[in-house]
């Protein structure tokens, strides 16, 4: 007989997974149900046991004789109330006899509809209840037993127990007296400690607190998921009440918590869970992660609130009721709180409550305390420099703009100067590596159909879907998104600048506004160019600006014209004239630092606008700059000569100034303030010969190079290090701010003094004799007559 063919299909892997999951779920549910029922049963038994003990304790024992008397009295009363049998009918009497045959008749309540056996336990006799009560008085204490190791003999295992010793009344009295003595002792004043003992006690307390802080912090950092609750314990130490160590302990806890949050905070923002997400069942690991994130966010929030409250108490000069910390010490606490907030502002720009930190930090940039103001400004500058996407920068710029407007432009200039550190210009000019990198290219449907099988196409589709989800999870911002954020940020910056130019032209914020316009002017909309140039020229013509502010106005105007302003037909001759006229205001004193701005202006005015500049203007500036190089510091001289080199290489026929012969009619007028009409072609650069003998070697090299006509090749050409660097870099590289000389001065070895074997040859003969007598010990008391030769000559 052939074996029967097995027609049952083998279940697929997915079906096996599905069925196994169902079985596992059912097993888990059954296990949970059994555990719940066992726990419920145990609770019921415990409840019954407690009720039985409560009833036994509450009911007092009473004699049996009284119970019997009460029962006899009740029987007599019932017999009196009952009717005699001769007054009953025969049918009723028969019914009573039939009912008496049933055992349940005597115990059943006729008015109840319950079954017969229900009330049997409830209506037990009083005697039975009394018999169940333990034969102990209520005042007798229960003896506790201590279970010892059992003993085994022939009959079996014998358990061993010993009664726990109960302290006697005498011992209780002794303990009471000891407690009273201790209370009396506590009431006595503490012994007065010497200053050395107090310092030692304070050091010991401080060391204990430090060890406790270190233990908690290391536990949290080693395993944040399981020890997140210790954050609360560490944060509670911010309320240290011991006046001897309260200030230092609170400072240490602030800094420790700040470092902990910097280390354990995730690289994403934690959002609160919705009601639907809370209701759904998740894995154990997911639930653990949720609890960690929830605890981290709540503790971080409380920590920031503590820092904010510390700063507010110090600003309002308000002390707590406990008076643990003095008002003077509160300033140190507030400074540490500000430092912690600044660190968190820079380190966690992506995490929760970052906007709250910005709202706290920005008003402190205008604080009366210079140290706190500098701390906050430096933190905002760091945030601007490292902010790649622009979200944090936009938030800070919004708050600063609101602060300036709310204070009616009465803020520190440093508040507006932080705008200069925005990364907008860098992002616009230099693309980030993410934008340069080629994007992931997925296969088209035709390529898949041509090169892959059906199963491979299926797997490829799943892989591409997963890769797209991963790319979305990376949150890499596109260039368009960055440009949109930067545009919005710049709009707010320009609105702030234009408000100050319109409403507060005499404000101390004007230099910062002009400096900002000079940096971002090429990004301004073309519609505002005409009005802005008119405003800048009116500010220069008013004469109310300082020299540095007027330089920023010129730089702003030429940045506008060098960018989108090329399409405008505007001749900025008045700005050239103003710069030419004010060049001799610079010197080797305090205005030496302004030469850096002058070099930037010259670069924009000549190198980037070479087609719009005439030869007469270039010659006039070349001559005046060469004269200026004689009376400034070496770094300024190097920068000016580097600019002259660019002028000589950019504009033709600049070598006219290297020849003594005059070109054309007229005489050079150095005092004339018009560069077009000063006849600079009729002079020579005699200053270069003086600069060739300058004490700075780099100035000598540049002067010799310019005298040779600024060649790019040959023996007179400059080295690559000097020729390829712009003038502003030369100005910074050879600066003497740090009291250093670049290049360093070579050390000179001291010459040895010539030694002479015969020193007596330089001494007068008479003086030499006296020295010899002094050495031999025979000193003749003879006065020296230094005018002897004069007397002898007078006698002659």
Residue pairs with C-beta under 8 A, 6 or more apart in sequence:
11 19
56 132
56 133
56 134
57 138
59 129
59 133
61 130
61 133
62 130
64 127
64 130
67 126
67 127
67 130
85 93
88 96
99 105
104 116
107 116
107 119
107 120
107 123
108 116
108 119
109 119
112 119
141 166
143 163
143 164
143 166
144 163
144 164
145 161
145 162
145 163
145 164
146 161
146 162
146 163
146 164
147 159
147 160
147 161
148 160
148 161
148 162
149 160
150 157
150 158
150 159
150 160
151 157
151 158
151 160
152 158
167 175
193 201
198 244
201 244
202 244
202 245
205 242
205 244
205 245
206 245
206 248
206 249
209 237
209 240
209 245
209 249
209 252
210 252
212 237
213 234
213 237
213 249
213 252
213 253
213 256
216 230
216 233
216 234
217 234
217 256
217 259
217 260
219 227
219 230
220 227
220 228
220 230
220 231
220 234
220 260
220 264
221 260
221 263
221 264
224 264
224 292
224 296
225 288
225 289
225 292
228 291
228 292
228 295
228 296
228 299
229 295
231 257
231 260
231 295
231 296
231 299
232 299
234 253
234 256
234 257
234 260
235 253
235 257
235 299
235 302
235 303
235 306
237 249
237 250
237 253
238 250
238 253
238 254
238 306
240 246
240 249
240 250
240 253
240 324
241 322
241 324
242 249
242 324
243 324
243 325
246 324
246 325
247 325
247 329
247 332
247 333
250 325
250 333
251 332
251 333
251 336
254 307
254 333
254 336
254 337
254 340
255 336
255 340
257 303
257 340
258 340
258 343
258 344
261 300
261 303
261 344
261 348
262 343
262 344
262 347
262 348
264 296
265 296
265 300
265 348
265 351
266 293
266 351
267 350
268 350
269 350
269 351
269 352
270 293
270 296
270 297
270 351
270 352
273 290
282 290
297 352
300 351
300 352
300 353
301 352
301 353
304 341
304 344
304 353
304 356
304 357
307 337
307 340
307 341
307 360
308 360
310 330
310 333
310 334
310 337
311 334
311 337
311 338
311 360
311 364
312 318
313 319
313 320
313 330
313 334
314 330
314 331
314 333
314 334
315 334
317 327
319 325
319 326
319 327
319 330
325 333
334 372
335 371
335 372
335 375
338 361
338 364
338 372
338 375
338 376
339 375
341 357
341 360
341 361
342 361
342 375
342 376
342 378
342 379
343 379
344 357
345 354
345 357
345 358
345 361
345 379
345 380
345 383
346 379
346 382
346 383
346 386
348 354
349 383
349 387
349 391
349 392
354 392
354 395
355 395
358 392
358 395
358 396
358 399
359 399
361 376
361 379
361 380
362 376
362 380
362 396
362 399
362 400
362 403
363 403
364 372
364 373
364 375
364 376
365 373
365 376
365 377
365 380
365 400
365 412
365 414
365 415
365 418
366 373
366 403
366 407
366 411
366 412
366 415
367 373
367 376
373 412
373 414
374 414
377 414
377 415
377 417
377 418
380 396
380 418
380 421
381 418
381 421
383 392
383 393
383 396
384 393
384 396
384 418
384 421
384 422
384 423
385 421
385 423
387 393
387 423
388 423
388 432
389 477
389 481
389 482
389 485
390 423
390 424
390 427
390 482
390 485
390 486
390 489
391 485
393 422
393 423
393 485
393 489
394 485
394 488
394 489
394 492
397 419
397 422
397 489
397 492
397 493
398 492
400 415
400 416
400 418
400 419
400 496
401 492
401 493
401 495
401 496
403 411
403 415
404 411
404 415
404 416
404 496
404 499
404 500
404 509
405 496
405 499
409 499
409 500
409 503
409 504
409 507
409 509
411 509
413 508
413 509
413 511
413 512
414 512
416 496
416 509
416 512
416 513
416 516
417 512
417 515
417 516
419 493
419 512
419 516
420 515
420 516
420 519
422 489
422 493
424 486
424 489
424 490
424 520
424 523
425 519
425 520
425 523
427 482
427 486
428 486
428 523
431 479
434 476
435 479
440 467
440 471
442 464
442 467
443 451
443 460
443 464
448 457
448 460
449 457
452 460
490 520
490 523
493 516
493 520
494 520
494 524
497 513
497 516
497 517
498 528
500 507
500 509
500 510
500 513
501 510
501 513
501 535
504 510
505 539
505 544
506 544
510 539
510 545
510 549
511 546
511 548
511 549
511 552
514 549
514 552
514 553
514 556
515 552
517 524
517 532
517 552
517 556
517 559
518 552
518 555
518 556
518 559
519 559
521 532
521 556
521 557
521 559
521 560
521 563
522 559
522 560
522 562
522 563
522 564
523 563
524 532
524 560
524 564
526 564
526 565
526 567
526 568
529 560
529 564
529 565
529 568
530 568
532 556
532 560
533 557
533 560
533 570
533 572
536 553
536 556
536 557
537 553
537 557
537 574
537 575
539 545
539 549
539 550
539 553
540 550
540 553
540 554
540 574
540 575
540 578
545 553
547 582
547 585
547 591
547 594
548 594
548 597
550 578
550 582
551 579
551 594
551 597
551 598
551 601
552 597
554 575
554 578
554 579
554 601
555 597
555 600
555 601
555 604
557 572
557 575
558 572
558 575
558 601
558 604
558 605
558 609
559 604
561 568
561 570
561 572
561 609
562 604
562 608
562 609
571 612
573 676
575 605
576 605
576 617
576 675
577 673
577 674
577 675
579 598
579 601
579 605
580 620
580 621
580 624
580 673
580 674
580 675
581 673
583 598
583 624
583 625
583 628
584 624
584 627
584 628
585 591
586 592
586 594
586 595
586 598
586 628
586 632
586 636
587 631
587 632
588 631
588 632
588 633
588 636
592 632
592 633
592 636
595 632
595 636
595 639
595 640
595 731
596 639
596 728
596 731
596 732
599 639
599 640
599 643
599 727
599 728
599 731
600 728
602 621
602 625
602 643
602 727
603 643
603 646
603 726
603 727
603 728
605 613
606 613
606 618
606 621
606 646
606 647
606 650
606 651
607 646
607 650
610 650
610 651
613 651
614 676
615 651
615 652
615 653
616 675
616 676
616 677
616 680
616 681
617 675
617 676
618 647
618 650
618 651
618 654
619 654
619 656
619 657
619 680
619 681
620 675
620 676
620 678
620 680
621 647
621 675
622 644
622 647
622 648
622 654
622 657
622 680
622 685
623 657
623 668
623 670
623 680
623 683
623 685
624 670
624 675
625 640
625 643
625 644
626 640
626 644
626 685
626 687
626 688
626 691
627 670
627 687
628 640
629 636
629 637
629 640
629 641
629 644
629 687
629 691
629 699
630 637
630 687
630 690
630 691
632 640
633 736
634 694
634 695
634 696
634 698
634 699
634 734
634 736
635 730
635 731
635 732
635 733
635 734
635 735
635 736
636 731
637 691
637 694
637 696
637 699
638 696
638 698
638 699
638 702
638 730
638 731
638 734
639 727
639 728
639 730
639 731
640 727
641 691
641 699
641 702
641 703
641 706
642 702
642 722
642 725
642 726
642 727
642 730
643 727
644 706
645 702
645 705
645 706
645 710
645 718
646 727
647 654
648 654
648 655
648 706
648 709
648 710
649 710
649 712
655 709
656 663
656 681
657 680
657 681
657 683
657 684
657 685
658 684
658 685
658 707
658 709
659 684
660 684
662 681
662 682
663 681
663 682
664 679
664 681
664 682
666 679
666 682
667 679
667 682
668 678
668 679
668 680
668 682
668 683
669 677
669 678
669 679
670 678
670 683
672 678
685 706
685 707
688 703
688 706
688 707
689 703
689 707
691 699
691 700
691 702
691 703
692 700
692 703
692 704
692 707
693 700
694 700
694 703
696 734
697 743
698 722
698 734
698 743
701 718
701 722
702 718
702 722
704 716
705 711
705 716
705 717
705 718
708 714
708 716
709 716
711 717
712 723
717 723
722 730
725 733
733 742
734 742
735 742
736 742
760 768
763 771
766 784
767 784
770 780
770 782
770 784
773 779
773 780
